[in-house]
Amino acid sequence: MNNGGYVYLVGAGPGDLQLMTLKARRCVEMADVILYDRLVNPLLLEWTKPDCEHIYCGKLPKRHLLRQEAINEKLVQYGSEGKIVVRLKGGDPSVFGRVGEEAHALDEAGVQYEIVPGITAGIGAATYAGIPVTHRDHSASFTVVTGHDKSEKGEPLIDWQALATGSDTIAFYMGVKNLGYIANQLTLHGKPKETPVILIQWGTLGSQKTVSGTLETIAEEVSKSNLTNPAITLVGNVANIRKEPSWFERKPLFGQHILLGRTSGSQGAIAHELEELGAEVFEFPRMYTKTAEKPQADFRNFDQIVFLSPESVEIFFNWLRADKVDLRDIRAAFHVRSKKSERALEKYGCFTSELSKVKDGCSKVLLLGNAHSANDKMLLTDTWGLHEYVITHHDFVVSSTDVTCERLKDEGRIQTIVFPSAQSVQTVSDRFMKMGWSIEEINETVKVICFGSMSEKAALSAGYKVDVVLESPTKEALIKALIQLNITEVVK
């Protein structure tokens, strides 16, 4: 009898978050346990439930944190316990992903599973480098080949004659170490030494790099560039189609790795816009929101109500609905302190009033916000005057977000920190401290952008070296500043 346990063997795609399929994302979002590989973009783990267990199966050359047999055992164990399990692999799980071994282990144990395909790196990385793997003028066939094997030398044992003469485009996976051997074998078995070759490292990510050459020169070119795995090696005339730079590399924020300070459980719309412009954005720390207990306060008794966050807006209207309070009985003018809160309010057909009316000294003022904001009574009084404060919700940090942050830092994928508010400085810094990072260390490698004077003051007080303070606290000003940083880096 099925106990509800189910295992999904999922392809995460080549790296870019938006290349993950809808089905794959749905699997990640409902997982109780997720086992993931080194080549999985750690930002995908931010989509899991707050209580999802994360297990790193990171495989490095000649070093496995979890051997394949142990991974199989864990899939069977968790599936047998009735949990929803996701085995997350880079690219497509059926392309050098050992999915067949895992599926066999689950079949043997009687655990239900399914395989969810993903975009394989040989196609995704090539496309983001501006190269179609087939082209009616250059390539009528496409072959994927492992760049290493389990032999003592690790050199792939394949039919080189058939490969060299039987395929127009060949994609070698993880073959940088054996590149000289691969090029030599192809040449010996019939490929012209002038055949174009391109290597694409970290394809589809902001850290994507390419090195071009021919079968005769590519090993030397790669050695000079210090390019390493993970990389795809494309061999064939299609490599000549690439224009410098590719459509992906021409995006104005290509190569930007941004940590965007977060203070609540809601995601910001600005992150998506930055991603569309080519940046990789990590909203940190990841948080989840828990609604507070409904207060005894009668909202009809206030003249002014200030919403300190969009979550407070949603919860306020939920409370009105639960108590069957007609909105027309609320006489208070509504105020917000952010565009996000303003948009949340407008969804209910309500609009904000002039802020100057809040501190006129003749009003009963109510502030609605999270528990964290309630602690800063002096600042709140200075900003909003005498008031009552109702806690609408509590924000909790998801502990696994620290692991994501550490992985990104280790991979050199935190280059710019953006602080939208003074509170974001404190929230982010608290997590850095928990991870054992010093601000001095961060200042050595990271640029800091602040939205305004308040966040700048908080950042300087915390010890950050602030590089940019925006002319105005808007996404347009942020994009302009980030593009300027990109230009400056290129000039250097």
Residue pairs with C-beta under 8 A, 6 or more apart in sequence:
2 112
3 80
3 81
3 82
4 82
5 78
5 79
5 80
5 81
5 82
5 83
5 84
5 85
5 111
5 112
6 79
6 84
6 85
6 111
6 112
6 113
6 114
7 75
7 78
7 79
7 85
7 86
7 87
7 106
7 111
7 112
7 113
7 114
8 27
8 31
8 84
8 85
8 86
8 87
8 113
8 114
8 116
9 87
9 89
9 93
9 99
9 102
9 103
9 113
9 114
9 115
9 116
10 24
10 27
10 28
10 86
10 87
10 88
10 89
10 93
10 116
10 118
11 21
11 24
11 89
11 90
11 91
11 92
11 93
11 94
11 97
11 116
11 117
11 118
11 119
11 120
12 20
12 24
12 36
12 40
12 41
12 44
12 88
12 89
12 90
12 91
12 118
13 19
13 20
13 21
13 24
13 90
13 91
13 118
13 119
13 124
13 204
14 90
14 91
14 119
14 120
14 121
14 124
14 125
14 128
14 203
14 204
15 39
15 41
15 90
15 121
15 124
15 202
15 203
15 204
15 205
16 41
16 124
16 128
16 204
16 205
17 41
17 43
17 44
17 275
18 275
19 118
19 119
19 124
19 204
20 44
20 118
21 116
21 117
21 118
21 119
23 116
24 116
24 118
25 47
27 86
27 116
28 34
28 44
28 45
28 47
28 48
28 86
28 88
29 47
29 48
29 49
30 49
30 84
31 48
31 49
31 52
31 84
31 85
31 86
32 49
32 52
32 53
32 78
32 83
32 84
32 85
33 52
33 53
33 55
33 78
33 83
33 84
33 85
33 86
34 45
34 48
34 52
34 53
34 54
34 55
34 85
34 86
34 87
34 88
35 55
35 57
35 66
35 71
35 74
35 75
35 85
35 86
35 87
35 88
36 44
36 45
36 54
36 55
36 56
36 57
36 87
36 88
36 89
37 57
37 58
37 59
37 88
37 89
37 90
38 56
38 57
38 58
38 59
38 60
38 90
39 89
39 90
39 91
39 230
40 88
40 89
40 90
41 205
42 403
42 404
42 407
42 408
43 280
43 282
43 404
43 408
44 88
45 54
45 400
45 403
45 404
46 282
46 283
46 286
46 401
46 404
48 54
48 400
50 288
50 396
50 398
52 400
54 400
54 403
55 66
55 74
56 65
56 66
56 403
57 64
57 65
57 66
57 71
58 65
59 65
61 177
61 229
66 74
68 98
68 101
71 87
71 102
72 101
72 102
72 105
73 105
75 85
75 87
75 102
75 105
75 106
75 111
75 113
76 105
76 106
76 109
76 111
78 85
79 85
79 106
79 109
79 111
79 112
79 113
80 109
80 111
87 93
87 102
89 97
89 99
89 118
90 97
90 121
90 230
91 97
91 118
91 119
91 120
91 121
91 124
92 117
92 118
92 119
92 120
93 99
93 115
93 116
93 117
93 118
94 100
94 115
94 117
95 120
95 122
95 144
95 173
96 144
96 146
96 173
96 174
99 115
103 113
103 115
106 112
106 113
120 144
121 173
121 203
121 230
121 232
122 133
122 142
122 144
122 171
122 173
122 232
122 234
123 133
123 171
124 203
124 204
125 200
125 203
125 204
125 208
125 232
126 132
126 133
126 171
126 200
126 203
126 232
126 234
126 238
127 133
128 200
128 203
128 204
128 208
128 246
128 248
129 198
129 200
129 203
129 208
129 210
129 242
129 246
129 248
130 241
130 242
130 243
130 245
130 246
130 247
130 248
130 249
131 198
131 234
131 238
131 239
131 241
131 242
131 246
132 238
132 241
133 139
133 142
133 169
133 171
133 234
133 238
134 140
134 141
134 142
134 168
134 169
134 238
135 238
135 241
138 168
138 236
138 237
138 238
138 240
138 241
139 168
139 169
139 236
139 237
139 238
140 168
141 166
141 167
141 168
141 169
142 167
142 168
142 169
142 170
142 171
143 163
143 166
143 167
143 169
143 170
143 171
144 170
144 171
144 173
145 156
145 158
145 163
145 170
145 171
145 172
145 173
146 156
146 172
146 173
146 174
146 175
147 156
147 172
147 173
147 174
147 175
147 176
147 177
147 178
147 179
147 182
147 233
148 154
148 155
148 156
148 174
148 175
148 177
148 178
149 155
149 156
149 157
151 157
154 177
154 178
155 178
155 181
156 175
156 178
156 182
160 185
160 186
160 188
160 189
161 189
161 190
163 170
163 186
163 189
164 185
164 186
164 189
164 190
164 191
165 189
165 190
165 191
167 236
168 236
168 237
168 238
169 234
169 235
169 236
169 237
169 238
170 186
170 234
170 235
170 236
171 232
171 233
171 234
171 235
172 182
172 232
172 233
172 235
173 232
174 229
174 230
174 231
175 182
175 231
175 233
176 199
176 222
176 227
176 228
176 229
176 231
176 233
177 229
179 199
179 218
179 219
179 222
179 233
180 219
182 233
183 197
183 215
183 216
183 218
183 219
186 195
186 215
186 235
187 193
187 215
187 216
191 215
191 235
192 215
193 214
193 215
193 216
194 214
194 215
194 216
195 214
195 215
195 235
195 236
195 237
196 212
196 213
196 214
196 235
196 236
196 237
196 238
196 239
196 240
197 212
197 213
197 214
197 215
197 218
197 233
197 234
197 235
197 239
198 210
198 211
198 212
198 213
198 233
198 234
198 239
198 242
199 210
199 211
199 212
199 218
199 222
199 227
199 231
199 232
199 233
199 234
200 208
200 209
200 210
200 231
200 232
200 234
201 207
201 208
201 209
201 210
201 211
201 227
201 228
201 229
201 230
201 231
202 208
202 209
202 230
202 231
203 231
203 232
204 248
205 280
205 413
206 254
206 255
206 256
206 257
206 278
206 279
206 280
206 413
207 255
207 257
207 411
207 412
207 413
208 248
208 249
209 225
209 227
210 242
211 218
211 221
211 222
211 225
211 227
212 218
212 221
212 239
212 242
213 220
213 221
213 222
215 235
218 233
245 254
248 254
248 278
251 277
251 278
252 277
252 278
252 479
252 483
252 486
253 274
253 277
253 278
253 279
253 479
253 482
253 483
253 486
254 278
254 279
254 486
255 278
255 486
255 489
256 274
256 278
256 279
256 280
256 415
256 416
256 482
256 485
256 486
257 279
257 280
257 282
257 408
257 412
257 413
257 414
257 415
257 416
258 274
258 279
258 280
258 281
258 282
258 415
258 416
258 417
258 418
258 482
259 282
259 284
259 405
259 408
259 414
259 416
259 417
259 418
259 428
259 446
260 268
260 270
260 271
260 274
260 281
260 282
260 283
260 284
260 418
260 420
261 284
261 417
261 418
261 419
261 420
261 421
261 424
261 425
261 427
261 428
262 268
262 283
262 284
262 285
262 286
262 287
262 424
262 427
262 428
263 287
263 372
263 395
263 420
263 421
263 423
263 424
263 427
264 287
264 289
264 309
264 310
264 311
264 370
264 395
265 287
265 288
265 289
265 311
265 395
266 289
266 309
266 310
266 311
266 340
267 283
268 283
268 340
268 420
269 340
270 475
270 478
271 281
271 283
273 475
273 479
274 281
274 478
274 479
274 482
275 281
277 479
279 482
280 413
282 404
282 405
282 408
282 413
282 414
284 401
284 404
284 405
284 428
284 431
285 397
285 398
285 401
285 402
285 405
285 427
285 428
285 431
286 397
286 398
286 400
286 401
286 404
287 395
287 396
287 397
287 398
288 395
288 396
288 398
289 311
289 370
289 393
289 394
289 395
289 396
290 393
290 394
290 396
291 315
291 318
291 392
291 393
292 315
292 371
292 391
292 392
292 393
292 394
294 319
294 322
294 323
295 319
295 390
295 391
297 366
297 388
297 390
299 305
299 316
299 319
299 320
299 325
299 330
299 332
299 366
300 325
300 329
300 330
300 331
301 364
302 331
302 332
302 363
302 364
302 365
302 366
302 388
303 331
303 332
303 333
303 362
303 363
303 364
303 365
304 332
304 333
304 335
304 353
304 357
304 358
304 363
304 364
304 365
304 366
305 316
305 330
305 332
305 333
305 334
305 335
305 365
305 366
305 368
306 334
306 335
306 336
306 337
306 358
306 365
306 366
306 367
306 368
306 384
306 387
307 313
307 316
307 334
307 335
307 336
307 337
307 341
307 344
307 345
307 368
307 369
308 337
308 341
308 367
308 368
308 369
308 370
308 373
309 338
309 340
309 341
309 369
309 370
309 373
309 392
310 338
310 340
310 341
310 343
310 344
311 370
311 392
311 393
312 341
312 368
312 369
312 370
312 392
312 393
313 336
313 341
313 344
313 345
313 348
314 344
315 368
315 392
315 393
316 368
316 392
317 348
320 327
320 330
327 348
327 350
332 366
333 353
333 357
334 345
334 350
334 351
334 352
334 353
335 352
335 353
335 355
335 358
336 342
336 345
336 352
342 352
345 351
345 352
357 363
358 365
358 384
358 385
359 384
359 385
361 385
364 388
365 384
365 385
365 386
365 387
365 388
366 387
366 388
366 389
366 390
367 380
367 384
367 387
367 388
367 389
367 390
368 389
368 390
368 392
369 389
369 391
369 392
370 391
370 392
370 393
370 394
370 395
371 391
371 393
371 394
371 395
372 395
372 423
373 380
373 423
374 380
374 389
374 391
377 389
380 387
380 389
381 387
397 431
401 431
402 431
402 434
402 435
405 414
405 431
405 435
406 435
408 414
409 437
414 445
414 446
415 445
415 446
415 447
416 446
416 447
416 448
416 449
416 482
416 485
417 428
417 442
417 446
417 447
417 448
417 449
417 464
418 449
418 450
418 451
418 478
419 425
419 428
419 448
419 449
419 450
419 451
419 455
419 458
419 459
420 451
420 455
420 473
421 451
421 454
421 455
422 454
422 455
422 457
422 458
424 455
425 455
425 458
425 459
425 462
425 464
426 458
426 462
429 439
429 462
432 439
432 442
439 462
439 463
439 464
440 463
442 464
443 463
443 464
443 465
447 467
447 468
447 485
448 459
448 464
448 465
448 466
448 467
448 468
449 466
449 467
449 468
449 469
449 470
449 478
449 481
449 482
450 456
450 459
450 466
450 468
450 469
450 470
451 470
451 473
451 478
452 469
452 470
452 473
453 469
456 466
456 469
459 466
460 466
467 485
468 481
468 485
470 477
470 478
470 481
471 477
